[in-house]
Amino acid sequence: MTPSTAIPIRATHDLRQGATTIATGTPGEITEMTGDPVTYTVTFWPSGLRGSTVVLTNLRRTDLREA
């Protein structure tokens, strides 16, 4: 399910998927919610990568907090 409006979030802790690391507090937005229990696909805007985005999948509610 894709949210009808962007849901701004921040990473609650360092997130790692493969060679990608998103630091605690990095802003992003939920772009998709799937499954039961729900997992999230999130687009992050990491500092140091000006103008770039990073998409992580299969995140849990404990990985995110509302911004």
QUIWOBEL-V474036 format. One record per residue. RES is the residue in one small letter. PHI is phi in degrees with one decimal (none if undefined). OMEGA is omega as a letter, one per 30 degrees, with the letter a starting at -180 (999 if undefined). Layout:
RES&PHI&OMEGA ; RES&PHI&OMEGA
This chain:
m&none&l ; t&-97.4&l ; p&-61.8&a ; s&-73.9&l ; t&-131.0&l ; a&-63.0&l ; i&-111.4&a ; p&-70.9&a ; i&-139.9&l ; r&-137.5&l ; a&-71.2&a ; t&-82.4&l ; h&-157.6&l ; d&-61.0&a ; l&-111.1&l ; r&-128.0&l ; q&-137.3&a ; g&61.7&a ; a&-86.9&a ; t&-93.0&l ; t&-125.7&l ; i&-110.3&a ; a&-75.8&l ; t&-50.3&l ; g&88.8&a ; t&-64.1&a ; p&-77.1&l ; g&-168.8&l ; e&-146.9&l ; i&-72.3&l ; t&-110.2&l ; e&-158.7&l ; m&-128.3&a ; t&-140.4&l ; g&80.3&l ; d&-147.6&g ; p&-72.0&a ; v&-68.0&l ; t&-119.7&a ; y&-121.8&l ; t&-105.9&a ; v&-129.7&l ; t&-96.5&l ; f&-107.7&l ; w&-117.8&a ; p&-70.4&l ; s&-68.5&a ; g&89.9&l ; l&-118.1&a ; r&-48.6&l ; g&79.7&a ; s&-104.2&l ; t&-125.3&l ; v&-130.2&l ; v&-107.3&l ; l&-115.7&a ; t&-116.3&l ; n&57.5&l ; l&-86.1&l ; r&-104.1&l ; r&-56.5&a ; t&-69.9&l ; d&-83.1&a ; l&-130.2&l ; r&-138.1&l ; e&-64.9&a ; a&-89.2&999
